[in-house]
């Protein structure tokens, strides 16, 4: 059976439902599954819990799902570039579970590895610790963090072969790998699909056993998260 689907909507068909949990790859606007996000927006599914490092920016990336009010809860590390995220959170319209970046990556990895929880020192003595179980090891306090197991993972890759073996490009690896493994079903959009056997086995970042559905998302426009320019010098 082929893993390749004709569109993002087709790749997500039968997987989406209200109140579900989605793990999304990406960091800012780098390595973000844009086509799959657009398809989720178009589906109208609501009450979503989304685990992702951040929520893009206003009107881009996961910011589109915030704008359409389809997300009920975010499990995130950084929200600094998204004013709509900030507005909804401060207004009590969005539930937010803040999580340090390393802890978030490990929570996704743990969920994918079948590990229900793990202890970490990160966040001890801060707001991150509130409401969580703690335990002492060798005289030091650790926080119990739960693994994240999502209903669906959506990720962005560079190349995939027809069997789903996938290569990420440079920093687009970010959260895509742990997000992919944490989902019961992983759907990947990629820039290029090549025949099985044409990828160097030593260059594969995510084995095809994790990837159930693939969609070709190209072409893409390069999005810039935050543009900084220098004032033009006078002659």
N, C-alpha and C positions, 0 to 999 in steps of 0.2 A: 504494500500500500504506500502511495506517495505521501511525503510529508509537505510537499509544496502546494500552496494555495494561491488562487488567482488574485486575491485582494486581502487587505487587512480585515475587512468585514467578514469575508469567508473564513479566514483563519481563526476568527473568534466566535464563529457561529456555534451555538449550543453550549458555550462556556460561561456566558455572562448571566448574572442574576442579581437582584437587589440584595444589598447587605453583604455582599461577598468581600473577601480580602484579596488585594492585588499587590504583588511585589513588583516594583518597577526599577529597572536599571537606569543609569544615567547620573550625571553629576553636573548640576547647573543645566546647561544646554548641550553638554558633551555626552555622546553615547546615549541619547534619549530616543526611545521608540516612538517617533513622531506619528507614523502612519497608524500604529495600533492605538495610540491615544486618541487620534481623530476618530477612529472607528468606535471607540468606547463612548466618546462624546455623542456621536450620531446614534448610538444604540439607545440612549436615554436611560440606561441602567443607573440606579441611584442608591444612596445609603452606603457608599463604598468606604471601606477602610483601605488606605493605600500606604504601603511601607516603601519609602524612597528617601534617599539622602536629603533631598529638598523637593520643592514643588515647582521647579522651573522659575520662570518670571511671569509677570502679568501678561496673559494672553499667549504664552508659549509653553510648550512642554505640558507638564501636569497642571500648569496654571490655567489651561483651557478647561479642565475638569472642575477646578475651583470656581472659575467664572460661571460655569453652567450649574453650579451648586449640586453636583453629583457626588462629591466627597463629603462624608460625614465625619471621618476621622483620619488624621495623618500621623504616621509614625516616622519622624524625621529628625535630622540633625541640624539643618541650617535653613533659615527662612528669610535671610536678610535682604534678598533682592526681589521679594514678592510682596507688594503692598496689599494685594487682595487677600493673601494668606494672613497677613498681619491684621487687616481690618476684620476679617471673619473671626479670627481667634479672639481679639480684644472685645468683639461684640458678643461673644459667647455662641456664635453660630457654627463653630468648627471645633471639634475635640482634637487636641494635639497631645501626643505622647513624645516629648523631646527625648532624644537618645544620642549619646556621644557617637561620633562617626565610627570609631573602631568597634564599639559595642554593637552598633547597628549591623555592621558587616558580619560580625561574629554571630549575632542572633539569626541572621539569614543563613549563614553557613551551617550553624548548629541545627536549625530546622530541617535543612536539606539532608543532613547527615543522620537524622533521627534522634538527635540529642534534645530532650525537652527543656533543659536549662543548664546554666553554667554559672560559676562564681567569678567575679572580677572586682578589682579594687577601684576601677574607674567610676567616679561619681560618689565615692564614700564621703560622707559629711556635707553633701550638697543636696539640692532639690531632687536630683536624680535618685537619691536613696529613699525618698519619702514613700511610704506604703509598701516597701519591698522587704523581703526576708533577708537578714544578714547572718553571717556566721564567721567565727574566728578560725583562722588557720595560722599556726606558728605565731600566735600573739597578734595577728593583724586582722582587721575587719574586711570582709568581702561582701559584695552585693550579689544576690541571686537574680540573674536575668533569664527570661524565658526565650527559647528559640522561636523563630517566626516560621510558621508553615502557612503559606498562602494557597488560595484556591487556584489562582492562575498567576504565572509570572510573565511579564512582557519585557523583552530585552531588545537591544539593537546591536547587531554585529557588522563586521566588515565583509567577510566572505563566509559562505557555508557551502558544503557540498550537498548532494541530493540525499545523503543519509543523515544530515543534520549536524555533522561535525563542523565546528564553528571557530572562526578566528576573529578576535577583536583587534582594532587598530589603535596602538599606542594607549593614551590615557582613557580611551573609551572603554577599556577593560573595567575601570573603576568598580561600580557596584553591579555591573551586568552579570558577572560570574556568580557571586553569592545569591543574587536575586533569582537567577535561572534555576539554581539547585533547590531553592526554598519553595518553589511552587509545585503543586500536585501535577499541573500541566504547564509546560513552558512553551510560549509562542515567541518566535524570533523574527524580527524583520532585519533584512541584510541589504547591503549595497550590491552584492554580486552572488550568484549561485553558479557553482562549477560542478562538473561531473564527479561522482564518487571515485576516490582514488587519486585525484589530481592535487590534493593538498598534502604537503609534507607532514607525515604523522607527528614529527617532533615539533611542529609549529601550531598544532591544534590546541586551542585554549579551553574549549568546552566540548567534551565528547558528545556525539550524536545521541547517545542513550538518554540524555537529559532533555533533548529538544524534540517535541512532538509535532510541531507545526512551523512552517517557514513561509514567509512572504517576501517577495522582492519589493523593496521600498524605494529604490532609486528612480529618478534623480532627486538629490537633496540640495537645499540651499544652506550655505553656511550661516548659522545664526550666531550673533555675538551677544553674549549675556550682558556685558557692561562695557560701554565704549568710553575710553579715556583718550582725549586728544590734547596736544600741547597748543597753547596760544601761538598764533603766527607772529613771528618776530618782525618788528618794523625795520625797514631798511635804514 
